[in-house]
Amino acid sequence: MKIQHLFTSARSATFAFLDGGLYETKKAYQLTLNGEPHCEATTVVTSLFGLQPSTKYELEVWDEDECIAGEQFETKAESYTLNVRRFGAAGDGVKDDTASIQAAIMSCPANGRVLIPKGKYAVLPLFLKSNIRIEIQKGAELQLVKDRRQFPILPGVTESTDEESELYLGTWEGNPLDMFGALITGIEVENVDIYGEGILNGQADQSDWWQTPKVRRGAWRGRLFFLCRSKNVHVQGIGFQNSPSWNVHPYFSQNLGFYNISITAPANSPNTDGFDPESCSDVVVAGAHFSLGDDCIALKSGKLYMGRKYKTPCENLEIMHCLMENGHGGVTIGSEIAGGARNVAVHDCVMRHTDRGLRIKTRRGRGKDSVIDNIRFENVQMDYVRAPIVINCLYFCDPDGHSPYVQTRESLPVDDRTPTIGNLEFRNVHADNCSSCAAYFLGLPEHKIKSIRLENVEFNYTQDKDIQPMEPVMAEGVELCYKRGIIAKNMEHLYCKNVRLNGYEGELLDCENVEHSDWEEYK
């Protein structure tokens, strides 16, 4: 076994125990610290809590009576601990504890800890500052107040005094628009650790956030965790549940880590995306568990205005050892992707009961800066994912989504409105119980998908006769599909090596306007 050290705070640490498992380890292991039993590891990415600051530890991994791996590490220093109870927080779920917790945050010195112990804390949106740590202990739950009339609003656009620049705070689906504050909001903060086994509860299931979700009421719906122009922020172990809309939304931020978080919402909850980095770079998501009502992870970079003006892609993202369940897509790119996405690695993940596995959504109008390139999908297992791989360049979102310009299958001139899809790779992917199709690639006739490589990929189709056909891509004129093979339209290069389909019906391959196809050991 190899151990990968992912993160250390003053009182916690996260490691990946690489025994060949994807989300779960192949067996349970006992962990000791400095020779004393500490906890059991059953997931590849495991976090350790209850550590002491400025302390050296020797971690050992035990398989029954045999020590099979070890690692030495040292926790960070810590200046002070400020317990929110000393600031007047009741933690009874009744008293409004916003002011008490906010006071502790604002009073905390550099490298200090704001401690939120066991209890239920009724709060309005809280705001972070730089150079602090927040520990939300096991049994602690921050519960978002249900009445939106008490919430602060983050303005979408504010002009500078000299009218030469603009300040962006609120955002909704890729545009700078007024939104309600998140349960935890960080604006231009850096060097922040938030860790523990506590919960952020948006209580949207008990309020009106999910009613008429596409109607703006006062402002657009807020998030559970929102970062704006921030850097060096790490979140470890926290549970997110029942968000008003997207759960975790970093925005124009860099150097972020999310470890062992869990994000849950009912399957019918609207727009409860799990993790939506927008125009962010150098992001790691490791050991996360998603079960919700929309895309588990969705990469974004602006609908049009922000992408075209700032040309800031989502780039250098690593998503590993995650479990994605019950959402529309496992990992989605788009549709608000005007700034592009590049250098994205999704590996060693499990997807179950999502409509799609990897899903790319773009369209004419996203623009020339919307370049999606160097996307790698490797060592992924899927079960009951209806359409494992879907690439759609004719996504019919927005008021003009059904217009002839967006939806025509005729070749149009390539201009500043035309998006690009470059190189995509799928290696060592195993999908059981597919039902719609194995893969659907729909490019633009005037600007084709450059290259897709499938290598060591197996698709096995469901035997469940009650599953209904589905439109694998959301574009006009797409037929309902049931147990279809690989459908490829408007591509430059499709390369397949060791690709197997078992139990499909109809044509194995349906290619239209594909310039080059290489089939090696294809079955």
Buried (B, 14 or more C-beta within 10 A) or exposed (E): BEBBEBBBBBBBBBBBBBBEBBBBBEEEBBBBBEEEEBBEBBBBBBBBBEBEBEBEBEBBBBBEEEEBBEBEBEBBEBBEBBBBBEBEBBBEEEEBBBEBBBBBBEBBEEBBBBBBBEBBBBBBBBBBBBBBBBBBBEBBBBBBBBEBEEBEBBBBBEEEEEEEEEBBBBBBBBBBBBBBBBBBBBBBBBBBBBBBBBBBBBBBEEBEBBEEBEEEBEBBBBBBBBBBBBBBBBBBBBBBBBBBBBBBBBBBBBBBBBBBBBBBBBBEBBBBBBBBBBBBBBBBBBBBBBBBBBBBBBBBBBBBEBBBBBBBBBBBBBBBBBBBBBBBBBBBBBBBBBBBBBBBBBBBBBBBBBBBBBBBBBBBBBBBBBBBBBBBBBBBBBBBBBBBBBBBBBBBBBEBBEEEEBBBBEEBEEEEBBBBBBBBBBBBBBBBBBBBBBBBBBBBBBBBBBBBBBBBBBBBBBEEEEBEBBBBBBBEEBEEBBBBBBBBBBBBBBBBBBBBBEEBEEEEBBBEBBEEBEEEEBE
